[in-house]
Amino acid sequence: MHRHAISLILCTAAVLLAGCSKNSSSGSEETSAASAETTAVSATEVNSTTAAASSTAVSSEASTGSTKETTGEEQKTTESEEKRAEECSDCLELAQKFYQAYLDHDAETVYSLFCIDEIEGYNKLIEPQLNGISPDEAFRKAAVVKAIEASMDNVRKIMEYYATDAGDKWSFKVTMDDLSDIDPEVLEDYNKSLGTDYTKSYTCQYMIYNDDTNGKSFTGNSVSFVEKEGKWYLSYSSLMGSDLIYFMDFQ
């Protein structure tokens, strides 16, 4: 995939992530400062290497316009009969479910938290940048789940770096104080870009994974949550742009 295509994907997600920066609480800033050292280590020793390698692979593979032959069923990003996770009417509940799924290495649960409308809107938005590659194929469910699993593997590598041994117990804590409300105008632009009709959104800019065995910790990825008709969903574009795109395999 060309670099400008990757930039478009990242900018799509950045609409929500940037919107939270001007609304971040002082508590979030303190968390950021307190965890600056651990963030630098995780980004430098694990994330940067993986992301750079994945980004190079994506650029090389997708620019050739290569695709895999798949069945019609495999090419579908979603299926109407697909079982979805039980819908959440509370954003904090959804945030906790998302981060718990990362601790449990449960990629299927993470995928089930996405809104189908946003997945379809995202595919339409980036299709002109894919050099003829079908977005329904490139971002089919199996490919996205595989990327989520790779992202979870990345988190586990960071845990291994900080852990005393393999038996260390890990936890996380997310409260409403960790969620920043997105400006309505920012959300409106986001809806226009994706053809969605979300009515509210929060971003979790700073979240901490804690090693309960030795007291060490590191920050997790930023992610956004969006509301539609009273139900909350994990923002597909946000997670794709901030993390998953680097783990996608476009062969």
C-alpha positions in Angstrom: 0.0 0.0 0.0 1.4 3.4 -0.9 2.3 5.7 2.1 -0.4 8.2 1.2 -3.0 5.4 1.6 -1.6 4.5 5.0 -1.7 8.2 5.9 -5.4 8.4 4.9 -6.2 5.4 7.1 -4.3 7.0 10.0 -6.0 10.3 9.5 -9.4 8.7 9.5 -8.9 7.4 13.0 -7.1 10.6 14.1 -10.3 12.5 13.8 -11.5 11.0 17.0 -8.1 10.7 18.7 -7.2 14.4 18.0 -10.6 15.5 19.2 -9.8 14.2 22.6 -6.5 16.0 23.0 -8.1 19.3 23.6 -10.5 17.8 26.1 -8.0 15.7 28.1 -8.1 16.1 31.8 -5.1 17.0 34.0 -5.4 13.5 35.4 -4.6 12.0 32.0 -1.6 14.3 31.7 -0.3 13.2 35.0 -0.7 9.6 34.0 1.2 10.3 30.8 4.0 11.9 32.6 4.2 9.2 35.2 4.4 6.5 32.6 6.6 8.2 30.1 9.6 5.9 30.8 7.7 2.7 30.3 5.9 4.1 27.2 9.3 4.9 25.7 10.6 1.4 26.4 7.5 -0.4 25.0 7.4 1.8 21.9 11.1 1.6 21.2 11.8 -2.0 21.9 8.6 -3.7 20.7 6.1 -1.5 18.9 8.5 0.5 16.7 10.3 -2.5 15.3 7.1 -4.4 14.6 5.2 -1.4 13.2 8.1 -0.5 10.9 8.5 -4.0 9.5 4.7 -4.3 9.0 4.4 -0.9 7.4 7.2 -1.7 4.9 5.5 -5.0 4.1 2.2 -3.4 3.6 3.6 -0.8 1.3 5.5 -3.3 -0.8 2.7 -5.9 -1.1 -0.3 -3.7 -1.8 1.5 -1.4 -4.3 1.9 -4.4 -6.6 -1.9 -4.8 -6.7 -1.6 -8.4 -5.8 -4.5 -10.3 -4.4 -5.4 -13.8 -3.2 -8.0 -15.9 -4.8 -10.7 -16.6 -2.3 -14.2 -17.9 -2.2 -17.1 -15.5 -2.2 -17.7 -16.2 1.5 -14.1 -15.3 2.4 -14.3 -12.1 0.5 -17.1 -10.8 2.6 -16.0 -8.6 5.4 -19.1 -9.3 7.5 -22.0 -11.6 7.4 -25.5 -10.6 8.4 -26.0 -13.9 10.3 -22.7 -13.5 12.2 -23.1 -13.7 16.0 -22.4 -10.4 17.6 -21.3 -9.7 21.2 -24.0 -8.7 23.6 -24.5 -5.0 23.0 -23.4 -2.5 25.7 -25.5 0.4 26.8 -22.7 1.8 28.9 -19.4 3.1 27.5 -17.3 2.2 30.5 -18.6 -1.4 30.4 -17.5 -1.6 26.8 -14.1 -0.2 27.6 -13.6 -2.8 30.3 -14.7 -5.6 28.0 -12.3 -4.5 25.3 -9.2 -4.3 27.6 -10.2 -7.6 29.3 -10.3 -9.2 25.9 -6.7 -8.1 25.3 -5.7 -9.7 28.6 -7.5 -12.9 27.6 -6.1 -12.8 24.1 -9.6 -13.1 22.8 -9.5 -11.5 19.3 -13.0 -12.7 18.3 -14.5 -10.7 21.2 -12.7 -7.6 20.1 -14.0 -8.0 16.6 -17.5 -8.5 17.8 -17.4 -5.1 19.5 -17.2 -3.2 16.2 -20.2 -1.7 14.4 -20.9 -3.2 11.0 -21.8 0.2 9.6 -18.4 1.6 10.4 -16.6 -1.3 8.9 -18.5 -0.8 5.6 -17.9 2.9 5.7 -14.2 2.5 6.3 -13.9 0.2 3.4 -15.7 2.6 1.1 -13.5 5.5 2.3 -10.2 3.8 1.6 -11.1 1.9 -1.5 -9.8 4.5 -4.0 -6.4 4.3 -2.3 -6.0 0.5 -2.6 -4.8 0.3 -6.2 -7.6 -2.1 -7.3 -7.4 -4.3 -4.2 -10.9 -5.1 -2.9 -11.3 -3.6 0.6 -13.8 -6.4 1.4 -11.0 -8.9 0.7 -8.1 -6.9 2.2 -10.1 -6.2 5.4 -12.2 -9.4 5.6 -13.0 -10.6 9.1 -10.3 -13.4 9.1 -7.6 -10.8 8.2 -8.7 -8.3 10.8 -9.0 -11.0 13.5 -5.4 -12.1 12.6 -4.2 -8.5 13.0 -5.9 -8.2 16.4 -4.2 -11.4 17.5 -0.8 -10.0 16.3 -1.5 -6.8 18.3 -2.3 -8.9 21.3 0.9 -10.8 20.8 2.7 -7.5 20.8 1.2 -6.5 24.1 2.3 -9.9 25.6 5.8 -9.2 24.5 5.8 -6.0 26.4 4.4 -7.8 29.4 7.2 -10.4 29.2 9.7 -7.5 29.2 8.3 -6.2 32.5 7.4 -9.4 34.2 9.4 -11.2 36.8 8.4 -14.5 35.3 5.7 -16.1 33.2 3.4 -16.6 36.1 3.0 -12.9 36.9 -0.6 -11.7 37.2 -1.7 -8.7 35.1 -4.6 -6.4 35.5 -5.9 -3.0 34.2 -8.1 -0.2 35.5 -10.4 2.0 33.5 -12.8 4.5 35.0 -14.9 7.3 33.5 -12.1 9.7 34.5 -10.0 8.0 31.9 -12.5 8.6 29.1 -12.5 12.0 27.3 -15.6 13.3 25.6 -15.3 14.0 21.9 -16.4 17.4 20.7 -19.7 17.1 18.7 -18.3 18.9 15.7 -15.4 16.5 15.6 -17.8 13.6 15.7 -19.9 15.2 13.0 -16.9 15.3 10.7 -16.2 11.7 11.6 -19.7 10.6 10.7 -19.5 12.5 7.3 -16.3 10.7 6.5 -17.6 7.2 7.2 -21.3 7.6 6.5 -22.1 6.7 10.1 -24.6 8.3 12.5 -23.0 8.1 15.9 -24.4 10.5 18.5 -21.6 10.4 21.1 -18.0 9.3 21.5 -15.3 8.9 24.1 -11.6 8.3 23.7 -9.5 6.4 26.2 -6.2 8.2 25.7 -4.3 6.6 28.6 -4.8 3.2 30.0 -2.4 1.3 32.2 -1.6 -2.4 32.3 -0.4 -3.4 35.8 1.8 -6.3 36.8 0.3 -7.1 40.1 3.2 -9.4 41.0 6.0 -6.8 40.9 4.2 -3.5 40.6 5.5 -2.5 37.2 3.2 -1.1 34.5 3.0 0.3 31.0 0.5 2.2 28.9 -1.8 0.5 26.4 -3.0 1.9 23.0 -5.5 4.7 22.7 -8.9 3.8 21.4 -12.3 5.4 20.9 -15.8 4.2 21.6 -18.9 5.4 19.7 -22.6 5.4 20.5 -25.5 4.6 18.2 -29.1 4.4 19.2 -28.1 4.0 22.8 -25.6 1.2 22.2 -21.8 1.5 22.5 -19.3 0.1 20.0 -15.6 0.0 19.7 -14.5 2.4 17.0 -13.2 0.3 14.1 -11.4 3.2 12.3 -9.8 4.3 15.6 -8.3 0.9 16.4 -7.3 0.2 12.8 -5.5 3.5 12.4 -3.8 3.6 15.8 -2.6 0.0 15.8 -4.1 -2.8 13.6 -3.1 -1.4 10.2 0.5 -2.2 11.0 -0.4 -5.9 11.6 -2.5 -6.3 8.5 -1.3 -8.8 5.9 -2.1 -7.6 2.3 -0.6 -10.6 0.5 
